[in-house]
Amino acid sequence: MRTALLLAAIFVAATVEAQTLRPYRTSAPPIIDGSLDDPVWKSAPMVTGLKTFAPDFDKDQEQKTEVLMAYDAENLYFAYRCFDDRDKIKTSMAARDNMRSDDWVCLNLDTFGDAQGLTALYINPFGIQQDSRFAGGREDFSVDFVWYSGGRLTPDGYDVEIALPLKSIRYADTDTVIMTVFFERFISRRNEHGSYPAMDPKKGFAFLPQMTPMEYVGLEHYTLLELLPAVTFAQQSSHANGKLGVSGVRREASLTGKYGITSDLILDATYNPDFSQVEADAGQVDVNLRFGLFFPEKRPFFLEGREVFNIGATSVTPLDPIQSIVHTRTIVNPLIGTKVSGKIGDKNTVALLYANDELGNSAAGAPTEAQFAVLRYKRSLTEDSFMGGMATTREAGSGYNRVAGVDAQIREKEGAMFEAHAFGSQFRDSSSVPEMADRALGVKYGLVSRDIDYSASIKDVGRDFRADMGYITRTGITTYAASVTPKLYPESKLVNRIDVGVFSAQSRDRSSGMWETMNTLSSLAYIRGNLLVLAQATYSTEIFLDRRFQTSGLFMRGGGQFSRPLGVTLIFSGNKAIFYSGNPYQGTNRRASAIITYQPSDQLRIDYSFTYVDFTADSADVKVFEYPINRLKLTYQVDKYLFFRAIGEYNGFRKQLLTDYLASFTYIPGTVMHAGYGSLYNRVEWDGANYRPGPKFLETNRGFFFKASYLWRM
């Protein structure tokens, strides 16, 4: 018996040993050009045999993929050899972060090997990059890392090379470093994802616990030091007294620095951080809203490590009132900021953020600045489970908002996850008003697998709960929600998969004591090729100002990549709705949108979008408003670094035309140069004394900006 147990233990140990990847250490690094003729690739170990996980699991990818691994004192190297029919490969010479509709490969790397988060590096066949951070069940594409890639088409498909500098990642401060990896390939025309290792259908899309260990011996542990100086010049002109003249000139310099306390703990600091927004936010319908619009964060200082602020049991459904406890876009005009983020020991993740925000208030007695601070701690448990806590504060004059609480994410079994949070808040506008305090609680249990998804959640947000640093759509509500989605795989030449979704939520409005409901039945079909069709019927009500309104309706969405150059998405909804005002009333809301992408060549891309929303009052059958937005964007990509872009957007509700022109050069994230020019036109005319509505467009605002920055790293 003892001998049998010993043999079993040896077998298990040998199996684990065989599963650990060991990249080849080289003294002759490859040239990152997409050509796999470097000597290192002849010695590097290889994995192959990728299995699909979408639209179905555990099928052999028809197109073979080989992945090679190596490293040296400064970089991790990977190469993908992707076999395919060259004429069917979809690729483009696109701008960075704009290639997800192409064929691509992805290196998913958990540098700590603790299943708490991963860095994803996407590359298309021309070597164009996109990157993201995945943690807490959410993927954030707004981050940018410094890494290098090359790609080229071959007679047998395409090849891709990657060099990932050690200074761009955080990893354990040990002699032997164990990371985990998940190699991925996407074939656009099939809408097919394949991976190594193969994903377990019972665990669904729980990526982090299913990654393969990869061992590096003797990695260098650098003392990272980065400086990112940037200069910006902007000139604004506006129409006044019948003339367009200069109304403001802004010359600003900023400096952001990064210091590696260890290879896994980083100190960031910034002065006057650059907003890094080189294109105006796309127009959104901004009338008849119950809560404010959401705009994403784009500033590099705030993007570093922000996935650690993801909280368990938030953003569970579109109904979830708490989308985030920390949304740094609420820090509007920061003057200085500091941050420490990373790992302490094997299981402890910490983040400490401070920022001083200049408010620009001119009113007597109003605060001129606000102080923001966030402290986050996470303790990793087994697999991708964790327990943590977070505290935030915003102090402005004698007013403040403080939030503190705990959260957890526990892998219960295979594809099942339990999540929870409990937060309390204190709020006071000024010393002349009393303090308000309340709490927010949430729990969720869900399972994701090949054949079925289901979840159940309870959310309770007090009427006086405030999180001024977050994004919260509603307070004073308790919601009980559940969903189940069986997945069907018909033996059909037309349809790969059909997801049938049933969702129900019952909510109690605290102010009125009344209940509202949302119940949906949906069908999502994955059509052969790259097409999706969603149809959804909803029966729902909503409480607003102590009154119950009908919000039932229909929603449809369809589209995909119809051919290599053409992608189309169409969306339509019609439903009963509320006109949000001090005297709300019942009406009917229609929404329609079309998104069309056409690429006549590898370098030219045309994006057109149309959005239309209207509202008709039921009582008088009168159309209260209609809101159309047309947006056209032309992009010419000279090479992987330089592009020219022109945007025209017409807002039919506001009778405004926006034009925006940009020349942009990005060598690596941080080392960039942008020059832009934009104008705003209104349908007005000057009559010699006043502006009044007119038949023609008048250029009422004009702006020019130039920005340059350089990433210095040692």
DOGUKE-869284 format. One record per residue (C-alpha): x, y, z; residue in three letters. Coordinates in steps of 0.5 Angstrom, whole numbers, padded with zeros to 4 digits, always signed. Layout:
residues N
XYZALA;...
END
This chain:
residues 714
+0000+0000+0000MET;+0006+0005+0002ARG;+0009+0003-0005THR;+0003+0005-0009ALA;+0002+0011-0005LEU;+0009+0013-0007LEU;+0009+0011-0014LEU;+0002+0015-0015ALA;+0006+0021-0011ALA;+0012+0021-0016ILE;+0007+0020-0022PHE;+0003+0027-0020VAL;+0010+0030-0019ALA;+0012+0028-0026ALA;+0006+0031-0029THR;+0006+0037-0026VAL;+0013+0038-0028GLU;+0012+0036-0035ALA;+0006+0042-0035GLN;+0011+0047-0033THR;+0014+0051-0039LEU;+0021+0053-0039ARG;+0023+0058-0044PRO;+0030+0058-0047TYR;+0035+0063-0044ARG;+0039+0066-0050THR;+0045+0071-0051SER;+0043+0073-0058ALA;+0036+0076-0058PRO;+0032+0076-0064PRO;+0031+0082-0068ILE;+0023+0084-0067ILE;+0021+0084-0074ASP;+0016+0078-0075GLY;+0021+0074-0079SER;+0023+0067-0075LEU;+0029+0066-0078ASP;+0033+0068-0072ASP;+0038+0063-0069PRO;+0034+0063-0062VAL;+0028+0060-0065TRP;+0031+0054-0067LYS;+0033+0052-0060SER;+0027+0055-0056ALA;+0021+0050-0053PRO;+0015+0050-0057MET;+0007+0049-0055VAL;+0002+0047-0060THR;-0005+0044-0061GLY;-0009+0050-0059LEU;-0016+0048-0057LYS;-0022+0053-0058THR;-0026+0056-0052PHE;-0031+0060-0057ALA;-0036+0059-0059PRO;-0035+0052-0057ASP;-0030+0049-0052PHE;-0025+0043-0053ASP;-0025+0043-0061LYS;-0018+0043-0065ASP;-0017+0049-0069GLN;-0017+0048-0076GLU;-0011+0053-0077GLN;-0005+0050-0073LYS;-0001+0055-0069THR;+0006+0054-0066GLU;+0008+0058-0060VAL;+0016+0059-0058LEU;+0019+0062-0052MET;+0026+0065-0050ALA;+0029+0070-0045TYR;+0035+0074-0044ASP;+0037+0079-0038ALA;+0033+0085-0041GLU;+0027+0082-0044ASN;+0022+0076-0045LEU;+0021+0074-0052TYR;+0015+0070-0055PHE;+0014+0068-0063ALA;+0007+0065-0066TYR;+0007+0062-0072ARG;+0000+0062-0075CYS;-0002+0057-0081PHE;-0007+0059-0085ASP;-0010+0061-0092ASP;-0006+0068-0093ARG;-0012+0070-0098ASP;-0017+0069-0092LYS;-0013+0073-0086ILE;-0016+0079-0084LYS;-0011+0085-0082THR;-0010+0092-0083SER;-0004+0097-0082MET;-0008+0100-0076ALA;-0007+0105-0070ALA;-0005+0102-0064ARG;-0011+0100-0060ASP;-0015+0099-0066ASN;-0014+0092-0069MET;-0019+0088-0065ARG;-0023+0086-0071SER;-0017+0083-0075ASP;-0014+0076-0074ASP;-0010+0077-0068TRP;-0006+0073-0063VAL;-0005+0074-0055CYS;+0000+0073-0050LEU;-0004+0073-0043ASN;+0001+0073-0038LEU;+0000+0073-0030ASP;+0007+0075-0028THR;+0006+0074-0021PHE;+0003+0067-0022GLY;-0002+0068-0016ASP;-0009+0068-0021ALA;-0010+0075-0019GLN;-0010+0079-0025GLY;-0006+0078-0032LEU;-0003+0083-0037THR;-0006+0081-0044ALA;-0002+0083-0051LEU;-0005+0083-0057TYR;-0002+0083-0064ILE;-0005+0083-0071ASN;-0001+0080-0077PRO;+0002+0086-0079PHE;+0005+0087-0071GLY;+0000+0092-0069ILE;-0001+0092-0062GLN;-0007+0093-0056GLN;-0006+0091-0049ASP;-0010+0091-0043SER;-0011+0089-0036ARG;-0016+0083-0033PHE;-0017+0083-0026ALA;-0024+0082-0022GLY;-0027+0079-0028GLY;-0026+0085-0032ARG;-0022+0087-0038GLU;-0019+0094-0038ASP;-0017+0096-0045PHE;-0015+0103-0043SER;-0008+0102-0040VAL;-0001+0102-0045ASP;+0005+0098-0043PHE;+0012+0099-0047VAL;+0013+0093-0051TRP;+0015+0091-0058TYR;+0012+0087-0063SER;+0013+0085-0071GLY;+0009+0081-0075GLY;+0009+0079-0083ARG;+0005+0075-0088LEU;+0008+0069-0090THR;+0006+0064-0096PRO;+0003+0059-0090ASP;+0000+0064-0086GLY;+0003+0069-0081TYR;+0008+0070-0076ASP;+0009+0075-0070VAL;+0015+0076-0065GLU;+0014+0080-0058ILE;+0019+0083-0054ALA;+0017+0084-0047LEU;+0022+0089-0043PRO;+0022+0086-0036LEU;+0022+0094-0034LYS;+0015+0094-0036SER;+0012+0089-0032ILE;+0012+0087-0024ARG;+0014+0080-0022TYR;+0017+0077-0016ALA;+0023+0079-0012ASP;+0026+0072-0012THR;+0032+0068-0016ASP;+0027+0063-0019THR;+0020+0067-0022VAL;+0014+0063-0023ILE;+0009+0066-0028MET;+0003+0063-0031THR;+0001+0064-0039VAL;-0005+0063-0043PHE;-0003+0063-0051PHE;-0009+0065-0055GLU;-0011+0066-0062ARG;-0017+0069-0065PHE;-0019+0068-0073ILE;-0024+0073-0075SER;-0028+0070-0080ARG;-0030+0064-0076ARG;-0031+0069-0069ASN;-0026+0063-0066GLU;-0022+0063-0060HIS;-0017+0058-0059GLY;-0012+0057-0053SER;-0006+0053-0050TYR;-0007+0051-0045PRO;-0014+0048-0047ALA;-0020+0051-0042MET;-0024+0046-0038ASP;-0032+0047-0040PRO;-0034+0046-0033LYS;-0030+0052-0031LYS;-0032+0057-0037GLY;-0029+0063-0038PHE;-0025+0063-0031ALA;-0018+0064-0035PHE;-0014+0066-0029LEU;-0014+0059-0025PRO;-0013+0055-0032GLN;-0006+0058-0034MET;+0000+0054-0035THR;+0006+0055-0030PRO;+0012+0058-0034MET;+0019+0058-0030GLU;+0025+0063-0031TYR;+0031+0062-0027VAL;+0036+0068-0026GLY;+0032+0074-0028LEU;+0035+0081-0027GLU;+0031+0085-0022HIS;+0032+0092-0024TYR;+0031+0098-0020THR;+0026+0102-0025LEU;+0027+0109-0026LEU;+0022+0113-0031GLU;+0021+0120-0032LEU;+0016+0122-0037LEU;+0016+0130-0039PRO;+0011+0133-0043ALA;+0009+0140-0046VAL;+0003+0142-0049THR;+0001+0148-0052PHE;-0006+0150-0054ALA;-0010+0156-0057GLN;-0017+0157-0056GLN;-0021+0162-0061SER;-0029+0164-0060SER;-0034+0168-0063HIS;-0035+0175-0060ALA;-0038+0181-0062ASN;-0039+0179-0069GLY;-0031+0177-0070LYS;-0027+0170-0068LEU;-0022+0172-0064GLY;-0017+0169-0059VAL;-0020+0167-0053SER;-0014+0164-0049GLY;-0007+0161-0050VAL;-0005+0155-0045ARG;+0002+0153-0045ARG;+0003+0147-0040GLU;+0009+0142-0038ALA;+0008+0136-0034SER;+0012+0131-0031LEU;+0011+0124-0029THR;+0016+0119-0025GLY;+0016+0112-0023LYS;+0021+0109-0019TYR;+0021+0101-0017GLY;+0022+0100-0010ILE;+0023+0093-0012THR;+0021+0089-0018SER;+0014+0088-0015ASP;+0013+0095-0012LEU;+0012+0101-0015ILE;+0012+0109-0013LEU;+0009+0114-0018ASP;+0009+0121-0018ALA;+0006+0127-0022THR;+0006+0134-0023TYR;+0000+0137-0027ASN;-0001+0130-0031PRO;-0003+0131-0038ASP;-0010+0129-0040PHE;-0007+0125-0046SER;-0014+0126-0050GLN;-0012+0127-0057VAL;-0019+0126-0060GLU;-0026+0129-0057ALA;-0030+0124-0054ASP;-0035+0122-0058ALA;-0042+0125-0058GLY;-0047+0122-0053GLN;-0055+0123-0052VAL;-0055+0128-0046ASP;-0062+0130-0045VAL;-0067+0126-0041ASN;-0062+0122-0036LEU;-0063+0120-0029ARG;-0056+0120-0028PHE;-0049+0123-0031GLY;-0046+0120-0037LEU;-0040+0116-0036PHE;-0033+0118-0039PHE;-0027+0113-0039PRO;-0020+0115-0036GLU;-0015+0116-0040LYS;-0009+0119-0036ARG;-0003+0115-0036PRO;-0002+0116-0028PHE;-0008+0114-0026PHE;-0008+0108-0031LEU;-0002+0104-0028GLU;-0005+0099-0023GLY;-0012+0101-0023ARG;-0015+0094-0024GLU;-0013+0093-0016VAL;-0019+0098-0015PHE;-0024+0093-0018ASN;-0029+0091-0012ILE;-0033+0084-0012GLY;-0040+0084-0013ALA;-0040+0091-0017THR;-0042+0092-0024SER;-0046+0085-0024VAL;-0052+0087-0029THR;-0053+0094-0032PRO;-0058+0095-0027LEU;-0053+0095-0022ASP;-0053+0102-0018PRO;-0045+0101-0016ILE;-0041+0101-0022GLN;-0035+0103-0019SER;-0033+0106-0012ILE;-0027+0109-0015VAL;-0027+0112-0022HIS;-0021+0117-0022THR;-0024+0121-0028ARG;-0028+0125-0022THR;-0021+0128-0021ILE;-0022+0133-0026VAL;-0016+0138-0026ASN;-0010+0135-0021PRO;-0004+0139-0020LEU;+0000+0133-0016ILE;-0001+0126-0015GLY;+0003+0120-0012THR;+0001+0113-0012LYS;+0005+0106-0009VAL;+0002+0100-0012SER;+0004+0093-0012GLY;+0006+0087-0008LYS;+0008+0086-0001ILE;+0010+0079+0000GLY;+0007+0073-0004ASP;+0000+0074-0002LYS;-0001+0082-0001ASN;-0003+0087-0006THR;-0003+0094-0004VAL;-0005+0101-0007ALA;-0004+0108-0004LEU;-0007+0114-0008LEU;-0007+0121-0007TYR;-0008+0127-0011ALA;-0009+0135-0010ASN;-0015+0137-0015ASP;-0016+0144-0017GLU;-0023+0146-0017LEU;-0023+0153-0020GLY;-0028+0156-0016ASN;-0029+0163-0016SER;-0035+0164-0012ALA;-0033+0167-0005ALA;-0032+0162+0001GLY;-0032+0156-0004ALA;-0026+0151-0004PRO;-0021+0152-0009THR;-0018+0145-0009GLU;-0020+0138-0006ALA;-0016+0133-0003GLN;-0017+0125-0006PHE;-0014+0119-0002ALA;-0015+0112-0003VAL;-0012+0106+0000LEU;-0013+0099-0002ARG;-0011+0092+0000TYR;-0012+0085-0002LYS;-0010+0078+0000ARG;-0010+0073-0005SER;-0013+0066-0003LEU;-0013+0060-0007THR;-0014+0060-0014GLU;-0017+0067-0016ASP;-0020+0068-0010SER;-0019+0074-0005PHE;-0021+0078+0001MET;-0020+0086+0001GLY;-0021+0093+0004GLY;-0021+0100+0001MET;-0022+0107+0004ALA;-0023+0113+0000THR;-0024+0120+0002THR;-0025+0127-0002ARG;-0024+0133+0003GLU;-0026+0140+0000ALA;-0026+0146+0005GLY;-0030+0144+0011SER;-0034+0139+0006GLY;-0032+0131+0006TYR;-0034+0125+0003ASN;-0031+0118+0006ARG;-0032+0111+0004VAL;-0029+0105+0007ALA;-0031+0098+0007GLY;-0029+0090+0005VAL;-0030+0086-0001ASP;-0029+0079-0003ALA;-0029+0074-0009GLN;-0029+0067-0007ILE;-0028+0061-0012ARG;-0033+0056-0010GLU;-0032+0051-0015LYS;-0030+0050-0022GLU;-0034+0056-0026GLY;-0038+0058-0020ALA;-0036+0065-0016MET;-0038+0068-0010PHE;-0037+0076-0009GLU;-0039+0081-0004ALA;-0038+0088-0001HIS;-0040+0092+0005ALA;-0039+0099+0005PHE;-0040+0105+0009GLY;-0040+0113+0007SER;-0040+0119+0011GLN;-0042+0126+0007PHE;-0042+0133+0009ARG;-0043+0139+0004ASP;-0040+0144+0009SER;-0040+0146+0016SER;-0047+0149+0016SER;-0050+0142+0015VAL;-0051+0136+0018PRO;-0047+0130+0017GLU;-0050+0124+0013MET;-0048+0117+0013ALA;-0051+0110+0010ASP;-0048+0104+0007ARG;-0048+0099+0001ALA;-0048+0092+0001LEU;-0048+0087-0004GLY;-0047+0079-0005VAL;-0047+0075-0012LYS;-0047+0068-0013TYR;-0046+0066-0021GLY;-0043+0060-0025LEU;-0041+0060-0032VAL;-0040+0054-0036SER;-0040+0051-0043ARG;-0047+0049-0043ASP;-0051+0054-0038ILE;-0049+0061-0034ASP;-0053+0063-0028TYR;-0053+0068-0022SER;-0057+0071-0017ALA;-0055+0077-0013SER;-0058+0082-0008ILE;-0056+0089-0008LYS;-0058+0094-0002ASP;-0056+0102-0003VAL;-0058+0107+0002GLY;-0061+0113+0000ARG;-0056+0117+0004ASP;-0050+0113+0001PHE;-0045+0117-0003ARG;-0038+0116-0006ALA;-0036+0122-0010ASP;-0030+0118-0013MET;-0034+0113-0016GLY;-0039+0112-0021TYR;-0046+0111-0018ILE;-0053+0111-0022THR;-0058+0111-0016ARG;-0058+0110-0009THR;-0064+0108-0004GLY;-0066+0102-0007ILE;-0066+0094-0006THR;-0065+0090-0011THR;-0066+0082-0012TYR;-0064+0079-0019ALA;-0063+0072-0022ALA;-0061+0070-0029SER;-0060+0063-0032VAL;-0057+0062-0039THR;-0057+0055-0042PRO;-0053+0055-0049LYS;-0055+0051-0055LEU;-0050+0048-0060TYR;-0055+0046-0066PRO;-0052+0041-0071GLU;-0053+0047-0077SER;-0049+0050-0082LYS;-0052+0057-0081LEU;-0052+0057-0073VAL;-0046+0055-0068ASN;-0049+0057-0062ARG;-0056+0060-0059ILE;-0056+0063-0052ASP;-0063+0063-0049VAL;-0063+0068-0043GLY;-0068+0069-0038VAL;-0067+0075-0033PHE;-0071+0078-0027SER;-0070+0083-0022ALA;-0075+0086-0017GLN;-0073+0092-0013SER;-0076+0096-0008ARG;-0075+0104-0008ASP;-0073+0106-0001ARG;-0076+0113-0002SER;-0083+0111-0004SER;-0083+0104-0001GLY;-0086+0102-0008MET;-0083+0096-0012TRP;-0081+0096-0019GLU;-0079+0090-0024THR;-0075+0088-0030MET;-0076+0082-0033ASN;-0073+0080-0040THR;-0073+0074-0045LEU;-0067+0074-0050SER;-0064+0070-0055SER;-0057+0071-0058LEU;-0055+0067-0064ALA;-0048+0066-0066TYR;-0048+0066-0074ILE;-0043+0062-0078ARG;-0037+0067-0079GLY;-0037+0073-0075ASN;-0044+0075-0074LEU;-0048+0076-0068LEU;-0056+0077-0067VAL;-0059+0079-0061LEU;-0067+0079-0060ALA;-0069+0081-0053GLN;-0076+0083-0050ALA;-0077+0086-0043THR;-0083+0087-0038TYR;-0081+0093-0033SER;-0083+0098-0029THR;-0079+0104-0026GLU;-0080+0108-0020ILE;-0079+0116-0020PHE;-0081+0121-0015LEU;-0085+0116-0012ASP;-0089+0114-0018ARG;-0089+0108-0022ARG;-0088+0108-0030PHE;-0088+0103-0035GLN;-0081+0102-0039THR;-0083+0095-0042SER;-0080+0094-0049GLY;-0076+0091-0055LEU;-0069+0091-0056PHE;-0065+0088-0062MET;-0058+0088-0064ARG;-0054+0085-0070GLY;-0048+0085-0074GLY;-0041+0083-0075GLY;-0036+0083-0080GLN;-0039+0081-0087PHE;-0033+0081-0091SER;-0026+0083-0090ARG;-0027+0090-0091PRO;-0034+0091-0088LEU;-0036+0091-0081GLY;-0043+0093-0080VAL;-0047+0093-0073THR;-0055+0095-0073LEU;-0058+0097-0066ILE;-0066+0098-0065PHE;-0070+0099-0059SER;-0077+0101-0057GLY;-0080+0102-0050ASN;-0084+0106-0046LYS;-0080+0111-0042ALA;-0080+0116-0037ILE;-0079+0124-0038PHE;-0075+0125-0032TYR;-0076+0132-0029SER;-0080+0135-0023GLY;-0086+0133-0026ASN;-0085+0127-0030PRO;-0089+0124-0035TYR;-0090+0117-0039GLN;-0088+0117-0046GLY;-0085+0112-0051THR;-0077+0112-0053ASN;-0074+0110-0059ARG;-0067+0109-0060ARG;-0063+0107-0067ALA;-0056+0106-0068SER;-0051+0104-0074ALA;-0044+0103-0074ILE;-0040+0102-0080ILE;-0033+0100-0081THR;-0030+0100-0088TYR;-0023+0099-0090GLN;-0022+0099-0097PRO;-0014+0098-0096SER;-0009+0096-0091ASP;-0008+0103-0089GLN;-0015+0107-0090LEU;-0020+0106-0085ARG;-0027+0109-0085ILE;-0032+0109-0079ASP;-0039+0112-0079TYR;-0044+0112-0074SER;-0051+0114-0073PHE;-0055+0115-0067THR;-0062+0117-0066TYR;-0066+0118-0060VAL;-0073+0121-0059ASP;-0079+0121-0054PHE;-0086+0122-0055THR;-0091+0124-0049ALA;-0097+0119-0049ASP;-0102+0124-0046SER;-0102+0128-0052ALA;-0098+0124-0057ASP;-0093+0130-0058VAL;-0086+0128-0060LYS;-0082+0132-0054VAL;-0075+0131-0057PHE;-0071+0128-0063GLU;-0064+0127-0062TYR;-0060+0125-0068PRO;-0052+0125-0068ILE;-0048+0123-0075ASN;-0040+0122-0074ARG;-0035+0120-0079LEU;-0028+0119-0078LYS;-0023+0118-0083LEU;-0016+0115-0081THR;-0010+0114-0086TYR;-0004+0110-0082GLN;+0002+0111-0086VAL;+0006+0106-0082ASP;+0005+0103-0075LYS;+0008+0109-0072TYR;+0004+0115-0076LEU;-0003+0116-0078PHE;-0007+0122-0080PHE;-0015+0123-0078ARG;-0020+0127-0079ALA;-0027+0127-0076ILE;-0034+0130-0077GLY;-0040+0130-0073GLU;-0046+0133-0073TYR;-0051+0134-0067ASN;-0058+0135-0070GLY;-0061+0136-0063PHE;-0056+0142-0062ARG;-0055+0144-0069LYS;-0048+0144-0068GLN;-0042+0141-0073LEU;-0036+0139-0070LEU;-0029+0138-0074THR;-0023+0135-0071ASP;-0016+0134-0075TYR;-0010+0130-0072LEU;-0003+0128-0074ALA;-0001+0123-0069SER;+0006+0120-0068PHE;+0007+0114-0063THR;+0014+0111-0062TYR;+0012+0107-0056ILE;+0007+0109-0050PRO;+0010+0116-0047GLY;+0014+0118-0053THR;+0009+0121-0057VAL;+0008+0127-0062MET;+0001+0130-0063HIS;-0002+0136-0067ALA;-0009+0137-0067GLY;-0014+0143-0070TYR;-0022+0143-0069GLY;-0028+0147-0070SER;-0035+0148-0067LEU;-0040+0151-0072TYR;-0047+0153-0070ASN;-0053+0155-0074ARG;-0053+0162-0072VAL;-0051+0169-0075GLU;-0049+0176-0072TRP;-0054+0181-0074ASP;-0050+0187-0071GLY;-0052+0187-0064ALA;-0054+0180-0062ASN;-0053+0172-0065TYR;-0059+0169-0067ARG;-0061+0163-0071PRO;-0059+0163-0078GLY;-0059+0158-0084PRO;-0052+0157-0085LYS;-0046+0155-0080PHE;-0042+0160-0077LEU;-0035+0158-0074GLU;-0036+0160-0067THR;-0030+0156-0063ASN;-0023+0154-0066ARG;-0018+0150-0062GLY;-0011+0148-0064PHE;-0006+0144-0060PHE;+0001+0141-0060PHE;+0003+0136-0055LYS;+0010+0132-0054ALA;+0013+0127-0049SER;+0019+0123-0048TYR;+0019+0117-0044LEU;+0026+0116-0041TRP;+0027+0110-0038ARG;+0034+0107-0034MET;
END
